[in-house]
Amino acid sequence: MEILIVDDEPQVAEVLALSLNRQGHRTTVAHSGQEALERLSTLTPDAMFLDVSMPGMNGLDVMAEVKRLKPALAVVIITGHATADEVERVKALGAVDVIQKPSALAHYHRAIERLGTNTKKVSSARNDLS
């Protein structure tokens, strides 16, 4: 699946892209609403992960334009700062899902912590065998 990720926080966008790439998806990252629309003029993604709260053209504006240009494009909202009203508005515009960033990132952080713990156990076991 080809996925366009739109988020003004580069670290969030890159972590999400890396995770999706590891699952076998192809990703393109845009760091602003305007950049996303420019990329959509040449890309034909299957889905878009879209942040709501961005400077300049926010996710609501992007969503409205995307639905005008590519009405069949599946849009998943990713947000850490959206108000309840903004979430309702994007759902009304046709968002297929809304994911809260802090909870999604917490999953990544827990996984990284587990990796760190497992790596220490493996290193300790290797040292014990030496």
Contacts in CASP RR format, 6 or more apart in sequence:
PFRMAT RR
TARGET T0000
AUTHOR 0000-0000-0000
METHOD contacts of the structure
MODEL  1
MEILIVDDEPQVAEVLALSLNRQGHRTTVAHSGQEALERLSTLTPDAMFL
DVSMPGMNGLDVMAEVKRLKPALAVVIITGHATADEVERVKALGAVDVIQ
KPSALAHYHRAIERLGTNTKKVSSARNDLS
1 25 0 8 1.000
1 26 0 8 1.000
1 46 0 8 1.000
1 47 0 8 1.000
2 25 0 8 1.000
2 26 0 8 1.000
2 27 0 8 1.000
2 28 0 8 1.000
2 43 0 8 1.000
2 44 0 8 1.000
2 45 0 8 1.000
2 46 0 8 1.000
2 47 0 8 1.000
3 20 0 8 1.000
3 25 0 8 1.000
3 26 0 8 1.000
3 27 0 8 1.000
3 28 0 8 1.000
3 45 0 8 1.000
3 46 0 8 1.000
3 47 0 8 1.000
3 48 0 8 1.000
3 49 0 8 1.000
4 27 0 8 1.000
4 28 0 8 1.000
4 29 0 8 1.000
4 30 0 8 1.000
4 36 0 8 1.000
4 39 0 8 1.000
4 40 0 8 1.000
4 43 0 8 1.000
4 45 0 8 1.000
4 47 0 8 1.000
4 48 0 8 1.000
4 49 0 8 1.000
5 13 0 8 1.000
5 16 0 8 1.000
5 17 0 8 1.000
5 20 0 8 1.000
5 27 0 8 1.000
5 28 0 8 1.000
5 29 0 8 1.000
5 30 0 8 1.000
5 48 0 8 1.000
5 49 0 8 1.000
6 13 0 8 1.000
6 29 0 8 1.000
6 30 0 8 1.000
6 31 0 8 1.000
6 32 0 8 1.000
6 33 0 8 1.000
6 35 0 8 1.000
6 36 0 8 1.000
6 48 0 8 1.000
6 49 0 8 1.000
6 50 0 8 1.000
6 51 0 8 1.000
6 54 0 8 1.000
6 59 0 8 1.000
6 62 0 8 1.000
7 13 0 8 1.000
7 16 0 8 1.000
7 29 0 8 1.000
7 31 0 8 1.000
7 49 0 8 1.000
7 50 0 8 1.000
7 51 0 8 1.000
7 54 0 8 1.000
7 78 0 8 1.000
8 31 0 8 1.000
8 32 0 8 1.000
8 51 0 8 1.000
8 54 0 8 1.000
8 55 0 8 1.000
9 51 0 8 1.000
10 31 0 8 1.000
12 51 0 8 1.000
12 78 0 8 1.000
12 101 0 8 1.000
12 105 0 8 1.000
13 29 0 8 1.000
13 31 0 8 1.000
14 29 0 8 1.000
15 105 0 8 1.000
15 108 0 8 1.000
16 27 0 8 1.000
16 49 0 8 1.000
16 78 0 8 1.000
16 104 0 8 1.000
17 27 0 8 1.000
17 29 0 8 1.000
19 108 0 8 1.000
20 27 0 8 1.000
21 27 0 8 1.000
28 39 0 8 1.000
28 43 0 8 1.000
28 45 0 8 1.000
30 36 0 8 1.000
30 38 0 8 1.000
30 39 0 8 1.000
32 54 0 8 1.000
32 55 0 8 1.000
32 56 0 8 1.000
32 57 0 8 1.000
33 54 0 8 1.000
33 56 0 8 1.000
33 57 0 8 1.000
33 58 0 8 1.000
33 59 0 8 1.000
33 61 0 8 1.000
33 62 0 8 1.000
34 56 0 8 1.000
34 57 0 8 1.000
36 48 0 8 1.000
36 50 0 8 1.000
36 62 0 8 1.000
36 66 0 8 1.000
37 57 0 8 1.000
37 62 0 8 1.000
37 65 0 8 1.000
37 66 0 8 1.000
37 69 0 8 1.000
40 66 0 8 1.000
40 69 0 8 1.000
40 70 0 8 1.000
40 73 0 8 1.000
45 73 0 8 1.000
46 73 0 8 1.000
46 74 0 8 1.000
47 73 0 8 1.000
47 74 0 8 1.000
47 75 0 8 1.000
47 76 0 8 1.000
48 66 0 8 1.000
48 73 0 8 1.000
48 74 0 8 1.000
48 75 0 8 1.000
48 76 0 8 1.000
49 76 0 8 1.000
49 77 0 8 1.000
49 78 0 8 1.000
49 99 0 8 1.000
50 59 0 8 1.000
50 62 0 8 1.000
50 63 0 8 1.000
50 66 0 8 1.000
50 75 0 8 1.000
50 76 0 8 1.000
50 77 0 8 1.000
50 78 0 8 1.000
50 95 0 8 1.000
51 59 0 8 1.000
51 77 0 8 1.000
51 78 0 8 1.000
51 79 0 8 1.000
51 101 0 8 1.000
52 58 0 8 1.000
52 59 0 8 1.000
52 60 0 8 1.000
52 77 0 8 1.000
52 79 0 8 1.000
52 80 0 8 1.000
52 81 0 8 1.000
52 82 0 8 1.000
52 86 0 8 1.000
52 87 0 8 1.000
52 90 0 8 1.000
53 59 0 8 1.000
53 79 0 8 1.000
53 80 0 8 1.000
53 81 0 8 1.000
53 82 0 8 1.000
53 86 0 8 1.000
59 77 0 8 1.000
59 90 0 8 1.000
60 86 0 8 1.000
60 89 0 8 1.000
60 90 0 8 1.000
60 93 0 8 1.000
63 75 0 8 1.000
63 77 0 8 1.000
63 90 0 8 1.000
63 93 0 8 1.000
63 94 0 8 1.000
63 95 0 8 1.000
64 93 0 8 1.000
66 73 0 8 1.000
66 75 0 8 1.000
67 73 0 8 1.000
67 75 0 8 1.000
67 93 0 8 1.000
67 94 0 8 1.000
74 96 0 8 1.000
75 90 0 8 1.000
75 94 0 8 1.000
75 95 0 8 1.000
75 96 0 8 1.000
76 95 0 8 1.000
76 96 0 8 1.000
76 97 0 8 1.000
76 98 0 8 1.000
76 99 0 8 1.000
77 87 0 8 1.000
77 90 0 8 1.000
77 95 0 8 1.000
77 97 0 8 1.000
77 98 0 8 1.000
77 99 0 8 1.000
78 99 0 8 1.000
78 101 0 8 1.000
78 104 0 8 1.000
79 86 0 8 1.000
79 87 0 8 1.000
79 98 0 8 1.000
79 99 0 8 1.000
79 100 0 8 1.000
79 101 0 8 1.000
80 100 0 8 1.000
80 101 0 8 1.000
80 102 0 8 1.000
82 90 0 8 1.000
82 98 0 8 1.000
87 98 0 8 1.000
90 98 0 8 1.000
91 98 0 8 1.000
END
